[in-house]
Amino acid sequence: LSKYITNPGLEHHEALMHLIGYVKRTRKMKITYGREPREGIDFGINELGGYVDAAFACDYDTRKSKTGFVLFLNGGPVAWKSKDQSIVALSSTDSEVDAAVRAIREVKG
């Protein structure tokens, strides 16, 4: 949404209303960490794991892909990021590899 702040359209207003509704519905939710395995997270206690994904050429203005990842420790997220890739990928495979490399760099620090 912030990308279009200087020239918003109707679709941006609708996206904002959707975001506000999401925040209202989830305001009592919280991130928790613990020793018990959590449903849907396949990583053990004190074991770092994560998920990574990319959306190929999803920015209609620049044709750049989007990278996203989340890292978990003890059942809760400890690092996450979503951003446009700095290059224009030539294929969805290029986009996915770039996303994986970015996540690995985050782990290595």
C-alpha positions in Angstrom: 0.0 0.0 0.0 2.8 2.5 0.8 4.1 2.1 -2.7 1.0 3.9 -4.0 0.6 6.5 -1.3 1.1 9.5 -3.7 -1.4 8.3 -6.2 -3.9 5.8 -4.6 -6.8 4.3 -6.5 -10.0 2.5 -5.6 -8.2 -0.9 -5.5 -5.7 0.6 -2.9 -8.6 1.8 -0.7 -10.2 -1.7 -0.9 -6.8 -3.2 0.1 -6.6 -0.8 3.0 -10.1 -1.8 4.2 -9.1 -5.4 3.9 -6.0 -4.8 6.0 -7.9 -2.9 8.7 -10.4 -5.8 8.9 -7.5 -8.3 9.3 -5.9 -6.3 12.1 -9.3 -6.0 13.9 -9.9 -9.8 13.6 -6.5 -10.8 14.8 -5.7 -8.2 17.4 -5.9 -10.7 20.3 -3.6 -13.2 18.6 0.0 -13.5 19.7 3.3 -15.3 18.9 4.1 -18.1 21.4 7.2 -20.1 22.0 7.4 -23.4 23.8 8.8 -26.9 24.2 5.8 -28.8 22.7 5.6 -29.3 18.9 3.1 -27.1 17.2 0.7 -28.2 14.5 2.0 -27.3 11.0 5.5 -26.5 12.1 7.8 -29.5 11.5 10.8 -28.4 13.5 12.0 -29.7 16.9 12.8 -27.9 20.1 16.0 -25.7 19.7 16.0 -26.6 16.0 16.1 -23.7 13.6 13.9 -24.2 10.5 12.0 -22.1 8.0 10.1 -21.6 4.9 11.0 -19.6 1.8 9.0 -18.7 -1.3 9.0 -16.3 -4.2 6.3 -14.9 -6.4 7.7 -14.6 -10.0 7.3 -11.2 -11.7 4.4 -10.3 -9.5 5.1 -6.5 -9.5 3.2 -5.3 -12.6 5.1 -2.0 -12.7 8.7 -3.4 -12.6 8.2 -7.1 -13.4 10.3 -7.9 -10.3 9.7 -10.9 -8.2 8.9 -10.9 -4.5 10.9 -12.9 -2.0 9.6 -14.0 1.4 10.8 -16.2 4.2 10.1 -17.0 7.9 12.5 -18.7 10.3 11.2 -20.6 13.4 12.8 -21.6 16.7 10.9 -23.4 19.4 7.6 -23.1 17.6 7.6 -19.3 17.0 9.0 -17.1 14.3 12.3 -15.4 15.0 13.0 -13.8 11.7 10.9 -12.9 8.6 11.2 -10.7 5.6 9.3 -9.9 2.4 10.7 -7.7 -0.3 11.1 -7.1 -4.0 14.1 -8.9 -5.5 16.8 -6.5 -6.8 17.0 -8.2 -10.2 14.4 -9.1 -12.8 14.3 -12.9 -12.8 14.1 -14.6 -16.2 12.2 -17.6 -14.8 10.3 -18.8 -11.7 13.3 -21.0 -10.9 15.6 -18.0 -10.9 13.2 -16.3 -8.6 13.0 -19.2 -6.2 16.8 -19.7 -6.1 17.2 -16.0 -5.3 14.7 -16.3 -2.5 16.5 -19.3 -1.0 19.9 -17.6 -1.1 18.5 -14.6 0.7 17.0 -16.8 3.5 20.4 -18.6 3.9 22.2 -15.2 4.1 19.8 -14.2 6.9 20.6 -17.4 8.9 24.4 -16.9 8.4 24.1 -13.3 9.5 
